[in-house]
Amino acid sequence: MGDYDDDTAFLGQSGPYFWTTFFLLNVVFVSTGFNGLYIVFVGAAPKHHCLIPDVNLTEEWRDAIIPFTIVDGEEVQSQCSRYKIDVVRNLSAQGYIPGREVNLTTLEQEGCLDGWNYSKEIYQSTIVTEWDLVCDNQWKVPFASSSLFVGYLIGSLVSGQLSDRFGRKKVVFMSLGVQCLSVLLQSFSHSWRMFCIMYLWVGASQISLYISAFVLGTEVLSKTMRVLFTTLGAFLFYCIGYMTLPWIAYGIREWRTLVAVLSTTSLINFPLWWFIPESPRWLMTQGRVKEAEAIVREAASKNKVQAPPVIFKESEELPLFKTYTMLDILKSKNLRCITLMCLLLWMAINIGYFGLSLNTSNLSGNPFVNCFLSATTEVPAYIVSTWLLKTCPRRVLLSLFLIIGGGVLLLIQFIPDTLHNVALALEMTGKFGFTMAFSIVYIYTAEIYPTVLRNIGMGMCSSAARVGSITAPYVIFLGTYNKVLPYILMGSLTIASSVVNLFLPETLHKDLPETVEQMQKCQGAIYFFMLHTFKCEEIENNIFLFFSLFL
């Protein structure tokens, strides 16, 4: 294959064709913002305590039957125990007054044998209130969150193979259909298990949609608009859906209705099938040069420029084209080392990003406002990253914002409990740093891998990211034992990942590699030195050892 960017340079760097494709592809990302984090509201646990059955108790004993416990230095009602009903009923019948004539601390306690009473101050119903996912079943909430990210893992592995085989466009719209159907079916879940199973499908379809549309835009758009699409475009439109989600949830406090309404947000995208083109780059790798040329000529017509008689050189029409798989990445030492570092980097970033996103319901204040603030924090991050990526090296930027995100998380533990606003501001600053890193790593990885391996490479990196996102709910769950523990873990891991990033090659002002050979020519100075000073296996082992300290 020749140089695609050189062969299509006559199209220019902008124009109606590129702007239309840019906007239509970005519209697809809005639904991923709606459906990505609704577990924050659907899986929220309202204030609750043991349900008191309809037994003959005086008003004093009915108020005193729930014991008090100390949580974070405050005395609150126990959520998982009560004084034994039989004992309390006998004391009430005998006319004893709790607290004065009876020492409550000496009474025997029991679990919530009759269920729980949930506050409806904020939520009318959630999966927690419907299936009693509290106390001994509290672990089921982070498990439900993780099922989404397990779906992300499966979708990342499968979508790359499907997209490279059947085309970017077909996988985008197939994923839209599966996402719409799985979210709708989830609203009819009759059990927690069915909810988790459908959530797995939601995750698989959503990440497949995101990656395929992201790669399609990267390959279709011009070099200038590619940066705009992969930063301000894709992520900002995702953020529009994310910012809208808390207000939809604010208006719909019943979880089944909320999920059913969110499922309809994918429907408006299906007519876009007739307006979004297939990737000419992918068609070229499949030997379908005439189809690729037809798309480019249509683009020239819309941009009102004259296409040359022959767009792609005749020598490019090769009779056979090699089909690449994940095994091809593992065969080469250079590719294996680069891929390993990318996998670790994506995993660390996702632990921090999703950890902070899922933690919004645990922050003090209104959960809808907190979620909106968390989403709003991403907007300036995407705008700043778009501006910086035009002129700044990817490697330096990524390490800088990883250090900012991780450093802020390490500082939160030193903030007194009385300064809630300061802690909230620091958490939003950490979210800003992780969002910057999140947006940079996408375009960085897409620029490192060649066209023949780009979707596979992005899929593998996204799979590693899912390991991080699957872990994120349990990292947040550690806060039930020690509230600063999640911040220490996420902060330390992020700082460590910023070091690994220094070994990756720089891609600023370089053409997208088309072949594996072109990719292998691009090596960073530090990576080049390490690769030629030590064996590649030693580098791999050292990185594994380095990260094993944190995982």
N, C-alpha and C positions, 0 to 999 in steps of 0.2 A: 504494500500500500504506500501511496505517496503521502504528502502532507495535506491533510484535509483543510486546515486553516488557510494554507496558501492557495489551494485550489478554489476555495469559496470566498477569497478576499474581496472579490468584486461586489459581494452583497453589502459591504460596509459593516460598521460596528453597531448601527441602530437602524431604525426604519419601521414602517407599519407592521411588517411581518414579525420582526423580533419583539416589538412591544405588545402585539396581540398575543403571541405565544407566551410571553412573559406573564401577562395578566391572567390568561386562562389557566396556566399551570399553577399559578399562585392561589387561584380560587379553590383549587383542590385541597390545599393545605388547611383551609379554614375548618373543615370538618374534623381534621385530626386534632385541632385545638379543643373542639367541643368534647370529643370522645376520649381524650387521653387521660384526663385527671378528674373525671366526675366521681371517682371513688372517694375523693376528699369529702364530698357531701353525702354520697350514697352510703359510705361506710363509717360515717361519723357516729360517735357514741355520746348521746345526750346524758345529762345528769340522771342518775338512777339510784335506787335502793331497793331492798327486798320488798316484795309485795306482801301486804298483811291481809290474810284472808278475813272473811266476814265472821268474826268470832266476838263473843261478848266481852269487850274490854272497855274500861273507863277511858275518857279522853286523855287523861294524864299518861296512862300506860300505852295508849296508841301512839302518842307523841314520843314516848321514851323507849319504845321497843327496838328502835334502830340504834346500835351503839355508835359512839364517836371514836375516831382514830386520828392520828397525826399524819398529815401528808404535806411534805415540804414546809414543815414548821407551822402549819395551820391545822386547827381542829375541824374536821369535817365528818359527816355521817358516813358510816361504812357502806360500801357498795355491794359487798358480797356476803354479809352475815347479819344476823338478827339474834335477839335473845329468844331462847326456846319458847315456842308458843304455849306449850302445856304449862310451863313454870309461870310464865307471865299471866296466863289466864287464871291460875289458882291464886296468885298474889292479888290480882285485880278483884277476884270474887271475894277475897277476905278483907278488902278495903284498905290494903296497904298503899301508901303514897310513894311513888318512885323518887329516889334522890334524898328523901327525908327519912323515911322509915325503912327503906331498903337500899343497901349499897349496890348499885348497878354493876360495879366492876367485879362483883363476886358471882354474878349470874352466869349460867352456862349459855354458850352461844351455839347457833347452828347455821347452816347455809340457807340460801334462798330457795327453800323447797317448793314454794308455790309460785316461783317466777319473780319478775321484777316490775317495778313501777317506774316508767320513764317520763322525764320532763318533756313537754311539748312546747316549751317556750321558743325553741328555734326550729326544730324539725317535727313534722307530723309523723313521719315514719322513715326508718332507714333499715338496711339489712340487719343492723345490730338490734334494733327494737323488734323486728319481725321474727328473728331466729335466736334471740337471746345470746348474742356473741359477746358476752361479758364474763368476767371472773375466770372460771376454768376454761371457758371457750373464747377468751380474749385473743388467743393466738390465731383464730380463724380470720380476723380482719386483715392483719398483714399477709396472711396466706392468700386471701382473696386478691390483695394488691399484687402480690408476687405472681399470681396466675396470669395477670395481664402481661407482665414482663417475661414470663415463660413463653407466652404467645409471641412476644416480640422476638425472643430467641429463635423460635421455630420459623417465624415469618422471615427473619433475616437470613436464615440458612436456605430456605426454600425459594424465596423471591429472587435471589441472585441467579440461581440456576434457571428458573422459569423465564426470567427477563432476558437472560442471555440466549435462551433457546427460542422463545416465542416472540420476543420483542418487548420493548419498554412500554409502549402504548397499551397493548393487550393486557399486560399484568396490572397496569394502573387502574383500568376500568373493571377488571375482574376483582381486584382488591376492594374497589368502591362498593361493588355489589355484595361481597361477603361481609364487609363492615356494616353496611346498612341492615342486612338480614340478621347478623349475630347480635347487634345491639338491640334490635327489636325483640328477638327471642329471649334475650336476657331479662327484659321487662316482665316476661311471663314466667320467670323461674319459680318453681314450686319448692325449692330447697336451696340451701347454701351450696351444695355440691353442684347443682345445675348452674347456679350463678357463676361459680368458678370455671366450669367447663366452657360456658358461653363467653366468659371474660377472656379465656385463652384464645378463642377464635377472634374476639375483638382485637386483641393485641397482635395476633398473626397478620390479620388483614390490614390493620392500621400501619404497622411498620413496613409491610410490603408496599402499601400505597405510597408511603413517604419516601422510601428509598428509590423506588422505580420512577416516581415523578421527579425526584431530585436528580437522578442520573439522566433522565430524559432532558430536563432543562439544561443541565451541564453540557450535554452533547449537542443540543439543537441551537442554543443561543450563541452569539458572538463572544469573543474573548472579553470585551468590555462589559457586556451585559451579564456574562456568566458570574462575575463577582457580585454584581447587584442582585442577581437571582439567588445565589447561594447564601447570601447574608441578609440583606434588607428585605428581599422578596419572600423566600420560602419561610424563614423564621418569623418575619413580621406578620405574615398572613396567618401562620399558626398561632401567633400571639393574639391576633384579633379574635380568633375562636376561644382561646384561653381566657381572655379578658371578658368575653361575653358570658362565659360559662357561669360565674358566680351570680350574675344577675338573673339568668334563667333559673338557677337553683333557688335564688331568693324568692322568685315568683311562684315556684313549684316546690313545695316542701315535702311532697310525697314521692318516695324514691321510684316507684314503678312508673308513675306518670312522667317524671323527669326523664328517665331513661328512654321511654317510648317517644317522647318529643325529640330528644337528641338523635334518635335513629333516623329521623326524617331529614336531618341536615345534609345527608349524603345524596339525596335524590336530585337536588338541583344540578349536580355535576354530570349526570349521565348524558345530557344533550351535547356536552363538550366533545364527545367522541368525534363528531363531524368537523370539528374546528382545530383540534390538537394534532399535529403531525407526528409520524413515527421518526425515530432518530436516524438521519442519513448515515451517521457514523456507524451505527449498529448494522444497518443494511449493507454497508460496504464490507464489514467483517464477515457477512454471510454470503458475499459474492453477488448480492442483488444490486448491482451498480446502476442499472436502468431505473429502478424504483427510487434509489437515492438521488439520482440526477433529476427525476421528475419533481421531487419535493424541492430541490434546490432551485429549479427553474420557476416553480410556483412562487418561491420566496423572492426570487429576482423580480417577478412580475409585480408582486405586492409592494416591493421596495422601489419599484419603478427604475430599475437598472437593467442594462443589457447583459445577458448571460453570454459567454463565449460559445462558439459552436460545439466544442468538446470541453466539458467541465472537468471530467476525470480522465487522466491519461489511460490510453488503451492497455498499457502494461499493468494497470491496477486491476483489470478484470481477470483475476487468477482463477483457474478452474477449480482449485481445491483450497479450502480455508480450514485451518486447524481449529478444533473445538477445545476450549480450555476448561479446566475444572479446578477445584480447590487443591487437588494434588499437584498441579503445575506450580502453585505458589510455594509449596513445601519442598519441591525438588531443588530449587536454586538456593544456595547459601545466602546470597544477597537479598533475594525476595523473602526468604524465611526470616532473616534478622529484622528487616524493615517491618514485615507483617507482625512479628512478635511484639515489637515496640509499639506499633499502632494499636494492637489489641489491648495491651496494658494501659495505654493512655486513654482509650475510649472507656475502659472499665472504670477507671478512677474518676473521670469526669462525670459519668452517669451516676455513680454512687452519691456524689455531692449534689448534682443538679436535682435528681429525683428525691433525694433525701430531704432537701430543703423544700421542694414543692409539696411533698406529702405531709410535711410537718406544719403546714399553715393552719390546719384545724386544731393543732395543739397549742398555738400561740394565744396569749391573752388578747381579749377584745373580740369584736364581731368576726366570725369565720368568713363571711362573705366579703367583707372589706379587706381582711387579711389576704384572701385569695386574689382579690382584684389588685391589691398592692403588689403582691408577688408577681402577678402577670405584667403589671404596668412597669415594674422594674426592668423587665426584659426589653421594652421598647427602646430606651436610650442605649442599651447594650448592643442591640442590632444596628442602630443608626451609627454609633461610634465604630463598631467593628467594620461596617461597610466603608466608612471613610478611611480607617486605618489600613485596611487590607489592600487599598489601591496603591499604597506607597511603602508600607512597612513589611519587613520579612515575617513570614508566617511563624517561624520557629521562635523568634524573640517574643512576638505578641502572645503566643500561646503560653509560653513559660511565665511571662509577666502576669497574666490574668489568673493562671493557676496559683501563683504565689499569693496574689491578692485574695482570691476566694478562700484558699486554705488558711492563710494568715488570719483573716477576719474570724473564721470559725474557731481558731485556737484562742482568740482574744475574748470570745463571748463568755467563756467560763469564769473570767475575772470580773464580770459585771454583777453588781449586787442585785438581789431579787427585787429591791424596791425601784430600780431603774428599768422598768419594763420597756419604755419607749427607746432607750438607748440600745437595749438588747435587740429590739425589733429592727431598729435602724441598721445595726451591724449585720443582722441576718439578711436584710434586704441588700446590703452591700456585698455580702457573700454570694447571694443569688445573682447579683450583677456580674461578679467575676466569673461564676460558673457559666452563666449565659453567654458571656463573651467567649469563653473557652469552647463552649458547645458549638457556637456558630463558626468559630475559626477551624475547629478540628474537622468539620464536615467538608469544607472547601479544600482544606489542606490535604486530606486523605484522597479526595476525588482528583486532585492535581498530581498526587504521587503515583497512582496506579494508571497503567495504560488502558486504552479503550477495550482491548481484548480481555482484560482482567478487571476493569473498573467496577462492574456490578458485583462480581464475585468478591473483590477486595472490600468494597463497601459493605457487602453482606456479612463477610467474616468479622469485620470491625464492629458492625452493629450487633453481631451475635455476642462478641465479648462485652459490648456495652450492656447487653441484656443481663449478663452475669452480674454486672454492677447494679443494674436497676432492680433485679430480683432480690439482691442483698439489701437494697436501700430501705424497704419497709421494716426489715428486722433490725437494721441499724437504728432507725427511729424508735422501734419498740424497746431498745435498750434504755431509752429515756425513762421508762417506767421504773427502772431500778436506780438509775442515776442520771439526772437530766443533762449533765455536761458530757457524759460518755459519748453520745453520738457526735458531738462537735469535735471532740478530741480525735476520734477515729477518722472522721471525714477530713478534718484539717491536716492531719499527719499524712494520710494517703495522698492527698492532693499535692502537698509540697514535694513528696517523693516522686510523683509522676512528672512534675515539672523538670526534674533532672533527666529522666528518660527521654523527654521530648528533644533534648539537645542533640541526640544522636541521629535524628531523622534528617533527610536531605531538604534543602531549601528549594522552593518552587516559584518564588516571586519572579515575574516577568519571563517565565519560561512557557513554551508551548505545551499543551497537553500531550503526553506521550501516547503514541498510537500502538507501539509494539513493546514486548518485554525487553528487547534490546535497548530501545530508547530510554526506558525507565531505569535500567541498570547503569546507564551512563551518568545519571543524576545522583550524586552522593554528597552528603554534607562533609565538611572538613573534619569534624570530630569523628563522625562515623567512618570516614575513609581511613583516618589514623588508626582507630581501634581495629577495624577490619584487617588492616595490613600489619598490625603489630601483634594481635592475638588471633587465635583461631575463632571462627564464627561460633563454634560450639561453646567456647569459653564465654563469649559475650552473652549467648543465650542463657547459659547456666548462671552467670552473674546477675542478669536481670531477674531471672526466676528467684534467686536467693534474696535479692534486694526486696522484691515485692512480697515474698513469703513472710517477711517480718510484720506486714500489715494486714495480710489476708488469712 
